[in-house]
Amino acid sequence: MAALDFNAEIKKLRTTYSAIEEVSDVAALERAVKELSEAAAAPSLWDNPEQAQRVTSALSHKQAELNRLRALASRIDDVEVMIELADAEDDATRAELYADAEEEITAIGAKLQELEVLVLLSGEYDERSAVVTIRSGAGGVDAADFAEMLLRMYLRWAEKNGYPTKVLDTSWAEEAGLKSATFEVNAPYAYGRLSVEAGTHRLVRISPFDNQGRRQTSFAAVEVIPLIEQTDSIDIPDSELKVDVFRSSGPGGQSVNTTDSAVRLTHIPTGIVVSMQNEKSQLQNRAAALRVLQSRLLLLRKEQEDAKKKELAGDIKASWGDQMRSYVLHPYQMVKDLRTGYEEGNTANVLDGGLNAFIDAGIRWRAAAARAE
C-alpha cells in the first residue's frame, strides 16, 4: 500500500470516527461521567441502595462508552505517527512498519464498525442483558430439532463474543429436539443486539426424520426481552399469580426428576405463563421465573405505551414480518434475512454462532426504518 493510500485510509477512519463522535455527543458524555462520578463519591450514596445502583450502573456504562471513543481516537493518532515514522526509515524497516500499520488500520476499521452499530442502540432497554425464549412451531419433530439448533446457535454466538449465558428452562420434545428453551445473556447491550433476532425463523432441508428423504419446511419462534433490574418498579401482587409446582423433566443431575422443584407461574390478568426447572431448588426456580415474568410485563407495558402512541399518530402497522429469516440447507445452502436482504452461503458458520453480520445489518435496518417513520 502506497503512502497516498495510507493517507486516504486515515482520512476515512477519521471521517467515520467524527460521525460516531457527533452522534455520541462526547461533550455530553464527559459531563454525565463527571456528574455521576461526583454522585458516586457522595458519602450518603448507599443510604438509598436502589438509587446507588442506578448511579453506579449509569456511571459504568457512560465511562465505558467514553473510554471506547477515546481509545479509538488514540489508536488513529498512533497509526498515523507510525506511518510518518515509516516514511523516514530504510526500505526493510519501512516495509515492516507499513505491514503493521495496514494491520492496525484494518483492526481500527472493524472496531469503528462495531461502535457505529453500538451507537444505534439507544432504546430504553437496549443496554440491558437479555432473556431469550425459543419455541418450536409448525413442522413437527423437524421444528423441535430446529429449535434445538437455534438454541445451540445463540449459545455459540454468545460464547464467541465472550458473553456469559445461563439456561433457565428447557422443555424437551418426545422424539427429538425442544418444545421450548429460555436462557439469559448477561452482557451490556445484549438486549439491544438480540432484539433484532425476535420473530419467526424458517428452516428448509431434507428431513433426517423422514425415511423417504423428503424436503421439510419447519418453523421456530424467537422471543427476546430485557432482563429485569432491581430498580425497575414491576410489583406483582400474590393475588395475581397462580403458582404450580411439578417434577422436572429431561436430562439432568441428581436433583432432577426426584422432587417437585420445577415452578410454573401464571400471571392471571395477562395470561403470561413462565416455567423454570433448571435450578436446583423450588425456591431458586420460583425466583428465576418471577424475574422473567417481571421482564415480560415490563416489555408488555412498553409495547402498550408504544402502541397507544402509534394509534394516536394514525400508524398501527406492525414493525416485523412473520418470517424474518430463512435457513435453506437444500436444494442450496443459504441463510437470508428477509427484512435486511443480508445473506450468507456458509450455513454451517451461521448455525455455529456466526451471527454478528446479521445482527449488525438488523440494527442498521431498524434504525433506518425508525428514521423513515
Secondary structure per residue as TSV (DSSP state, phi and psi in degrees):
chain	resnum	aa	ss	phi	psi
A	1	M	-	360.0	126.4
A	2	A	-	-74.9	164.0
A	3	A	H	-58.7	-38.9
A	4	L	H	-62.4	-37.6
A	5	D	H	-65.6	-40.0
A	6	F	H	-60.8	-42.8
A	7	N	H	-60.8	-40.6
A	8	A	H	-66.1	-39.8
A	9	E	H	-66.0	-41.7
A	10	I	H	-62.7	-42.1
A	11	K	H	-61.9	-40.1
A	12	K	H	-64.6	-42.5
A	13	L	H	-62.5	-42.1
A	14	R	H	-67.2	-36.5
A	15	T	H	-64.3	-44.9
A	16	T	H	-64.4	-43.4
A	17	Y	H	-62.1	-42.0
A	18	S	H	-61.6	-39.3
A	19	A	H	-65.3	-41.5
A	20	I	H	-66.8	-42.3
A	21	E	H	-60.9	-40.1
A	22	E	H	-65.7	-45.2
A	23	V	H	-66.2	-38.1
A	24	S	H	-72.5	-22.4
A	25	D	T	55.6	72.5
A	26	V	H	-58.5	-39.3
A	27	A	H	-60.7	-42.1
A	28	A	H	-67.5	-36.7
A	29	L	H	-62.2	-44.9
A	30	E	H	-63.4	-40.1
A	31	R	H	-64.2	-42.7
A	32	A	H	-63.8	-42.4
A	33	V	H	-62.8	-42.0
A	34	K	H	-62.7	-47.0
A	35	E	H	-64.7	-42.6
A	36	L	H	-69.2	-35.3
A	37	S	H	-63.7	-41.2
A	38	E	H	-64.9	-41.0
A	39	A	H	-65.9	-39.6
A	40	A	H	-68.3	-25.4
A	41	A	T	-86.3	-6.3
A	42	A	-	-65.6	133.6
A	43	P	T	-60.0	-27.6
A	44	S	T	-92.0	8.3
A	45	L	G	-53.3	-48.9
A	46	W	G	-84.9	9.9
A	47	D	G	-65.3	-27.8
A	48	N	S	-122.1	93.6
A	49	P	H	-56.7	-38.9
A	50	E	H	-64.8	-44.6
A	51	Q	H	-64.6	-39.2
A	52	A	H	-61.9	-41.3
A	53	Q	H	-65.0	-40.1
A	54	R	H	-61.9	-43.9
A	55	V	H	-65.1	-50.8
A	56	T	H	-66.0	-36.6
A	57	S	H	-67.0	-44.6
A	58	A	H	-63.5	-40.7
A	59	L	H	-63.1	-42.6
A	60	S	H	-60.6	-46.2
A	61	H	H	-65.9	-45.9
A	62	K	H	-65.7	-42.2
A	63	Q	H	-64.9	-40.3
A	64	A	H	-63.6	-41.2
A	65	E	H	-65.1	-43.0
A	66	L	H	-65.9	-41.0
A	67	N	H	-63.1	-39.4
A	68	R	H	-60.9	-44.4
A	69	L	H	-64.7	-47.7
A	70	R	H	-63.6	-39.0
A	71	A	H	-64.2	-40.5
A	72	L	H	-69.2	-39.7
A	73	A	H	-60.9	-41.3
A	74	S	H	-65.5	-38.9
A	75	R	H	-66.5	-37.1
A	76	I	H	-65.5	-42.7
A	77	D	H	-60.7	-43.4
A	78	D	H	-64.9	-40.9
A	79	V	H	-70.9	-31.1
A	80	E	H	-65.8	-41.6
A	81	V	H	-64.2	-39.1
A	82	M	H	-59.3	-41.6
A	83	I	H	-66.8	-40.7
A	84	E	H	-62.6	-40.9
A	85	L	H	-66.2	-38.5
A	86	A	H	-62.3	-37.3
A	87	D	H	-62.4	-23.1
A	88	A	T	-96.0	0.1
A	89	E	S	-96.1	170.4
A	90	D	-	-71.6	170.6
A	91	D	H	-56.9	-45.1
A	92	A	H	-65.6	-47.0
A	93	T	H	-67.1	-38.6
A	94	R	H	-60.9	-44.6
A	95	A	H	-61.6	-39.8
A	96	E	H	-67.2	-43.8
A	97	L	H	-67.2	-37.3
A	98	Y	H	-61.5	-41.6
A	99	A	H	-63.0	-42.5
A	100	D	H	-63.9	-40.7
A	101	A	H	-65.6	-41.4
A	102	E	H	-62.9	-41.4
A	103	E	H	-64.4	-41.1
A	104	E	H	-68.9	-38.0
A	105	I	H	-62.1	-41.7
A	106	T	H	-62.3	-43.1
A	107	A	H	-64.9	-42.4
A	108	I	H	-64.3	-41.7
A	109	G	H	-58.3	-41.8
A	110	A	H	-64.7	-42.2
A	111	K	H	-64.5	-37.9
A	112	L	H	-64.6	-38.7
A	113	Q	H	-63.1	-42.6
A	114	E	H	-61.0	-45.0
A	115	L	H	-68.0	-35.5
A	116	E	H	-60.5	-40.5
A	117	V	H	-69.8	-41.9
A	118	L	H	-61.1	-36.1
A	119	V	H	-62.1	-29.8
A	120	L	T	-74.7	-12.9
A	121	L	-	-88.2	81.8
A	122	S	-	-120.5	14.5
A	123	G	S	-69.0	166.3
A	124	E	T	-58.5	-36.0
A	125	Y	T	-114.1	8.1
A	126	D	T	-60.0	-30.0
A	127	E	T	-75.4	-9.4
A	128	R	S	-75.6	162.2
A	129	S	-	-69.5	168.6
A	130	A	E	-124.5	150.5
A	131	V	E	-116.2	121.7
A	132	V	E	-114.4	132.1
A	133	T	E	-121.7	130.4
A	134	I	E	-114.1	130.8
A	135	R	E	-127.8	135.2
A	136	S	E	-71.5	146.6
A	137	G	-	-119.3	-139.9
A	138	A	S	-67.1	141.1
A	139	G	S	128.8	5.5
A	140	G	H	60.1	-134.3
A	141	V	H	-65.5	-30.7
A	142	D	H	-64.3	-37.8
A	143	A	H	-67.2	-39.3
A	144	A	H	-65.1	-39.8
A	145	D	H	-66.0	-38.5
A	146	F	H	-63.2	-40.4
A	147	A	H	-59.8	-40.3
A	148	E	H	-68.5	-36.3
A	149	M	H	-61.1	-42.1
A	150	L	H	-67.3	-38.8
A	151	L	H	-58.7	-47.8
A	152	R	H	-62.5	-40.1
A	153	M	H	-59.7	-46.8
A	154	Y	H	-71.5	-37.1
A	155	L	H	-66.0	-38.0
A	156	R	H	-67.9	-38.5
A	157	W	H	-59.0	-46.4
A	158	A	H	-63.3	-42.4
A	159	E	H	-61.7	-44.0
A	160	K	H	-65.0	-28.7
A	161	N	T	-94.2	1.1
A	162	G	T	75.3	26.7
A	163	Y	-	-98.1	124.4
A	164	P	-	-65.6	142.5
A	165	T	E	-129.9	160.2
A	166	K	E	-147.3	117.6
A	167	V	E	-77.7	122.9
A	168	L	E	-95.3	-34.1
A	169	D	E	-156.6	138.3
A	170	T	E	-136.2	130.1
A	171	S	E	-117.2	108.8
A	172	W	E	-82.6	142.5
A	173	A	-	-78.9	162.3
A	174	E	S	-68.3	-46.4
A	175	E	S	-89.8	-47.1
A	176	A	S	-165.6	155.2
A	177	G	S	79.3	-160.6
A	178	L	E	-123.9	142.0
A	179	K	E	-75.9	-43.2
A	180	S	E	-162.1	161.0
A	181	A	E	-153.0	144.5
A	182	T	E	-129.9	134.0
A	183	F	E	-145.9	157.8
A	184	E	E	-101.4	146.7
A	185	V	E	-120.4	109.7
A	186	N	-	-98.9	87.6
A	187	A	S	-157.5	148.5
A	188	P	T	-57.3	136.1
A	189	Y	T	67.6	14.1
A	190	A	H	-62.0	-40.1
A	191	Y	H	-67.1	-44.9
A	192	G	H	-57.5	-40.9
A	193	R	H	-71.9	-50.6
A	194	L	H	-77.1	-16.7
A	195	S	G	-61.1	-25.6
A	196	V	G	-76.8	-5.8
A	197	E	G	-88.9	-7.7
A	198	A	-	-68.4	137.2
A	199	G	E	141.0	-166.5
A	200	T	E	-96.8	127.5
A	201	H	E	-106.5	141.5
A	202	R	E	-122.3	135.5
A	203	L	E	-117.5	131.2
A	204	V	E	-122.6	122.7
A	205	R	E	-163.9	170.7
A	206	I	E	-76.1	121.3
A	207	S	-	-68.6	125.9
A	208	P	T	-74.2	-6.1
A	209	F	T	-104.4	2.5
A	210	D	-	-106.8	114.3
A	211	N	T	-69.4	-9.2
A	212	Q	T	-96.0	0.0
A	213	G	-	64.1	37.3
A	214	R	-	-86.7	157.1
A	215	R	E	-75.9	139.4
A	216	Q	E	-130.2	136.7
A	217	T	E	-107.9	127.9
A	218	S	E	-135.2	163.3
A	219	F	E	-132.9	152.5
A	220	A	E	-145.4	146.2
A	221	A	E	-106.6	139.4
A	222	V	E	-117.9	125.5
A	223	E	E	-114.6	134.8
A	224	V	E	-129.2	126.3
A	225	I	E	-130.7	153.5
A	226	P	E	-74.5	143.5
A	227	L	-	-73.0	133.1
A	228	I	-	-65.3	146.2
A	229	E	-	-115.0	157.5
A	230	Q	T	-60.4	-23.5
A	231	T	T	-84.8	-8.5
A	232	D	S	-76.6	138.2
A	233	S	-	-97.7	79.7
A	234	I	-	-120.8	93.7
A	235	D	-	-95.7	130.1
A	236	I	-	-118.0	107.4
A	237	P	-	-61.3	146.0
A	238	D	G	-58.0	-29.9
A	239	S	G	-67.0	-18.3
A	240	E	G	-94.6	2.5
A	241	L	E	-113.9	135.3
A	242	K	E	-109.6	124.3
A	243	V	E	-113.0	124.1
A	244	D	E	-119.9	138.8
A	245	V	E	-116.0	145.2
A	246	F	E	-154.1	173.3
A	247	R	-	-84.2	133.9
A	248	S	-	-62.5	152.1
A	249	S	-	-125.9	162.8
A	250	G	S	91.1	179.2
A	251	P	S	-67.4	148.6
A	252	G	-	179.3	-170.2
A	253	G	-	-91.1	-155.7
A	254	Q	T	-64.3	-31.3
A	255	S	T	-85.1	-6.9
A	256	V	T	-86.3	140.2
A	257	N	T	70.5	10.1
A	258	T	T	-115.1	-26.2
A	259	T	S	-137.3	161.9
A	260	D	S	-81.3	70.9
A	261	S	-	-97.6	-19.2
A	262	A	E	-72.6	147.9
A	263	V	E	-130.6	136.9
A	264	R	E	-121.9	121.6
A	265	L	E	-106.0	131.3
A	266	T	E	-117.0	121.4
A	267	H	E	-85.5	106.1
A	268	I	T	-59.2	-44.0
A	269	P	T	-63.7	-34.6
A	270	T	T	-106.1	-16.4
A	271	G	T	79.4	5.8
A	272	I	E	-68.7	131.4
A	273	V	E	-118.6	132.9
A	274	V	E	-130.0	128.0
A	275	S	E	-116.2	141.5
A	276	M	E	-136.5	135.4
A	277	Q	-	-143.9	-0.7
A	278	N	S	-89.6	-7.8
A	279	E	S	-83.8	166.9
A	280	K	S	-79.7	-26.3
A	281	S	S	-125.6	160.6
A	282	Q	H	-62.2	-39.0
A	283	L	H	-62.6	-43.8
A	284	Q	H	-65.7	-41.1
A	285	N	H	-65.4	-38.2
A	286	R	H	-64.4	-43.5
A	287	A	H	-63.0	-42.1
A	288	A	H	-66.0	-41.9
A	289	A	H	-63.8	-41.4
A	290	L	H	-63.9	-38.6
A	291	R	H	-65.2	-42.3
A	292	V	H	-68.7	-38.6
A	293	L	H	-61.1	-44.3
A	294	Q	H	-61.5	-39.1
A	295	S	H	-62.5	-43.5
A	296	R	H	-66.8	-37.9
A	297	L	H	-67.8	-36.1
A	298	L	H	-62.6	-45.9
A	299	L	H	-68.0	-37.7
A	300	L	H	-61.1	-41.9
A	301	R	H	-61.8	-42.8
A	302	K	H	-63.4	-43.3
A	303	E	H	-63.6	-39.2
A	304	Q	H	-65.8	-40.0
A	305	E	H	-64.5	-43.1
A	306	D	H	-66.0	-39.6
A	307	A	H	-64.0	-39.0
A	308	K	H	-65.4	-41.4
A	309	K	H	-62.6	-42.7
A	310	K	H	-66.3	-37.9
A	311	E	H	-64.1	-43.1
A	312	L	H	-65.2	-30.1
A	313	A	H	-85.8	-4.9
A	314	G	T	80.9	16.5
A	315	D	-	-124.1	104.0
A	316	I	-	-118.0	16.3
A	317	K	-	-71.6	149.4
A	318	A	-	-73.9	151.9
A	319	S	S	-86.9	-24.1
A	320	W	S	-124.7	142.6
A	321	G	-	-79.4	167.7
A	322	D	S	-66.1	-42.9
A	323	Q	E	-110.5	114.5
A	324	M	E	-100.0	-19.7
A	325	R	E	-152.9	142.1
A	326	S	E	-115.8	136.5
A	327	Y	E	-115.2	102.1
A	328	V	E	-103.5	117.6
A	329	L	-	-106.6	-11.1
A	330	H	S	-158.1	136.9
A	331	P	S	-85.2	-2.4
A	332	Y	S	-137.4	173.4
A	333	Q	-	-107.5	116.2
A	334	M	E	-163.8	132.9
A	335	V	E	-112.5	124.0
A	336	K	E	-133.2	131.6
A	337	D	E	-86.1	121.4
A	338	L	T	-79.0	-9.5
A	339	R	T	-92.2	-47.9
A	340	T	T	-90.7	-21.8
A	341	G	-	83.6	-3.3
A	342	Y	-	-70.2	138.7
A	343	E	E	-146.1	155.9
A	344	E	E	-139.8	143.2
A	345	G	S	-90.2	-15.0
A	346	N	-	-87.5	81.2
A	347	T	H	-65.6	-33.9
A	348	A	H	-62.8	-40.2
A	349	N	H	-65.1	-42.7
A	350	V	H	-63.2	-48.5
A	351	L	H	-69.4	-12.3
A	352	D	T	-96.5	16.0
A	353	G	T	102.4	5.9
A	354	G	-	-79.6	70.4
A	355	L	-	-108.4	-7.5
A	356	N	H	-57.6	-40.8
A	357	A	H	-65.2	-39.0
A	358	F	H	-66.4	-42.8
A	359	I	H	-65.6	-44.6
A	360	D	H	-61.4	-42.6
A	361	A	H	-63.0	-38.4
A	362	G	H	-65.9	-39.9
A	363	I	H	-65.4	-42.9
A	364	R	H	-65.0	-40.7
A	365	W	H	-61.9	-44.7
A	366	R	H	-63.9	-41.3
A	367	A	H	-64.7	-40.6
A	368	A	H	-64.8	-39.6
A	369	A	H	-65.6	-38.9
A	370	A	H	-65.2	-40.6
A	371	R	H	-64.3	-39.1
A	372	A	H	-64.5	-35.5
A	373	E	-	-70.4	360.0
